Amino acid sequence: MPKDLRSFLKRLEENAPDEFVRVEREVDPVYELPAVIRRLQADRRDPAVLFEHVKGSRIRAITNVLGSTRLLAEALETTPDKLTQTYIDREDKRHPVQILGQGPVQEVTITGDDINLYDLPIVTNCEKDSGAFISGGVSTVRDPETGIHNSGIYRMMVHDKKTLGMSYEKHTHIGRVHRHAEARGEALECVVWVGHHPATLLGSQSKIPFGEDEYEVMGGLLEEPLAVVKGKTVDILIPAYAEVAIEGRILPGARLPEGPYGEFTWYYGLERSSPIMEVTAITFRADAIYHHLFAAHPEHNLTGRLGRESVLYKRVKQSVPSVQAVRMPMSGICRFTAYVQIKKEFDGEGKLAALAALAADPFVKLAVIVDDDIDIDNDSDVLWAIATRIQPDKATFFVQDSAVSRLDPASYSIWSRWEKDTMNTKWAIDATMPIEAPFEERADVPREIWEKIDLSQYIVPTKR
Ligand SMILES: Cc1cc2nc3c(=O)[nH]c(=O)nc-3n(C[C@H](O)[C@H](O)[C@H](O)COP(=O)(O)O)c2cc1C
């Protein structure tokens, strides 16, 4: 059987039962469903949670599928320490799609007046969200100019039973395809598919160049071709083993207000005037499971982490071959802070790595460069390097008026520091030790001795 959401949940049940729980009692999709995850997180637990009964819908819902690095590692069938490298390796081993005649995602097809988005268990997540949003749907379009599919995740607000609001940034590839369609006065066909193996979501976040197909990256990450079927009302290939697919047309020139919405920054993205999609069909499996991605919480950040780390690593490596690893830590919401670990070969190399990291991704505001003895999965270790290895005025530099995410709550405009827009000051800290000048040595017990200690030979159980 091909990999899908169900095979992933089965894998969790077998390999990592603590990472997957079920809720039998009915929950309200307005706040109560996400509140269960929030409560678990307050208790320092972060399993995927399957809700068997959601008020107002016959469809089950799952959330927090990628809510921890352990779940992320399960999605790529690896361990948390190997996540970034696994993604980098598989992202380049693309698989063309496999086209099927039919697939489970079309077991039930609803068209015409029967279409009703309110039949789906779409969740209202944060207190001030402007309504219910599809948070974990992958939007796929086929560029009419090239015929190539493009996929990404975009927040989609339910306006009414047949209309979705869609918010994309100008720099996204779907933004470009839609701009060109609008210039021709044409609607752009689109499908939003929800619920699949989480590796497909990770593939949708790959930063491959415009004109390359994320479906092929998804195949690389799944290590098998993505099986697809033709849409019922759109000329787009849709993952055959998805749970739900919403087909439609993004209308030219039409905009409606959408937002606020709890975003990856863990603040609200404010109201915007955004494009709208008119729904032409909803298809789903007979016993579908809808994926509510827990927006404004770790699942939101982790879903985008690996695609960004991959491009960061590749771009820094071009400038500084001694780069060992990169991380977008959760403390920087997996977007705004980049840790770069290098095996330094000459003085000044840390600054080169910092410049490359700041330029690699507009979202990176702070780059911290560390030596290869620093554990970049551990914020404390990185802060220890900053605390002990630098002369701050020499190690730190600032680049004013850089382009950053418009969701950066501290961003500013070309006119004023106090007017929010898409610019901010980027900064970097080269926390590496000098190479050609002497520097102090880390004090520790000899490694070859402590590593060999077998604690069972030393510590006896305490008698009560
Ligand atoms: C959970 C989640 C939600 C996202 N929501 C949006 C969104 O609403 N608007 C947007 O422009 N990008 C959003 N993104 C980022 C895009 O999906 C991502 O940048 C994607 O790689 C863009 O595709 P492209 O490289 O083909 O342009 C989201 C990412 C994640 C993980």
PDBQT file of the ligand as one rigid body, heavy atoms in Angstrom, charges set to zero:
ROOT
HETATM    1  C1  LIG A 501       1.373  25.667   8.260  1.00  0.00    +0.000 C 
HETATM    2  C2  LIG A 501       1.842  26.627   7.220  1.00  0.00    +0.000 A 
HETATM    3  C3  LIG A 501       1.020  27.660   6.816  1.00  0.00    +0.000 A 
HETATM    4  C4  LIG A 501       1.438  28.549   5.830  1.00  0.00    +0.000 A 
HETATM    5  N1  LIG A 501       0.613  29.572   5.455  1.00  0.00    +0.000 NA
HETATM    6  C5  LIG A 501       1.009  30.439   4.508  1.00  0.00    +0.000 A 
HETATM    7  C6  LIG A 501       0.136  31.498   4.078  1.00  0.00    +0.000 A 
HETATM    8  O1  LIG A 501      -0.984  31.660   4.559  1.00  0.00    +0.000 OA
HETATM    9  N2  LIG A 501       0.601  32.356   3.132  1.00  0.00    +0.000 N 
HETATM   10  C7  LIG A 501       1.841  32.203   2.570  1.00  0.00    +0.000 A 
HETATM   11  O2  LIG A 501       2.205  32.985   1.693  1.00  0.00    +0.000 OA
HETATM   12  N3  LIG A 501       2.684  31.207   2.947  1.00  0.00    +0.000 NA
HETATM   13  C8  LIG A 501       2.285  30.318   3.886  1.00  0.00    +0.000 A 
HETATM   14  N4  LIG A 501       3.119  29.304   4.272  1.00  0.00    +0.000 N 
HETATM   15  C9  LIG A 501       4.435  29.162   3.619  1.00  0.00    +0.000 C 
HETATM   16  C10 LIG A 501       4.345  28.536   2.237  1.00  0.00    +0.000 C 
HETATM   17  O3  LIG A 501       3.538  27.375   2.248  1.00  0.00    +0.000 OA
HETATM   18  C11 LIG A 501       5.777  28.153   1.765  1.00  0.00    +0.000 C 
HETATM   19  O4  LIG A 501       6.568  29.307   1.763  1.00  0.00    +0.000 OA
HETATM   20  C12 LIG A 501       5.822  27.450   0.421  1.00  0.00    +0.000 C 
HETATM   21  O5  LIG A 501       7.125  26.894   0.271  1.00  0.00    +0.000 OA
HETATM   22  C13 LIG A 501       5.568  28.392  -0.735  1.00  0.00    +0.000 C 
HETATM   23  O6  LIG A 501       5.625  27.656  -1.926  1.00  0.00    +0.000 OA
HETATM   24  P1  LIG A 501       6.548  28.095  -3.162  1.00  0.00    +0.000 P 
HETATM   25  O7  LIG A 501       7.976  27.872  -2.714  1.00  0.00    +0.000 OA
HETATM   26  O8  LIG A 501       6.144  27.187  -4.266  1.00  0.00    +0.000 OA
HETATM   27  O9  LIG A 501       6.265  29.524  -3.431  1.00  0.00    +0.000 OA
HETATM   28  C14 LIG A 501       2.723  28.399   5.244  1.00  0.00    +0.000 A 
HETATM   29  C15 LIG A 501       3.551  27.369   5.667  1.00  0.00    +0.000 A 
HETATM   30  C16 LIG A 501       3.120  26.487   6.652  1.00  0.00    +0.000 A 
HETATM   31  C17 LIG A 501       4.025  25.364   7.079  1.00  0.00    +0.000 C 
ENDROOT
TORSDOF 0
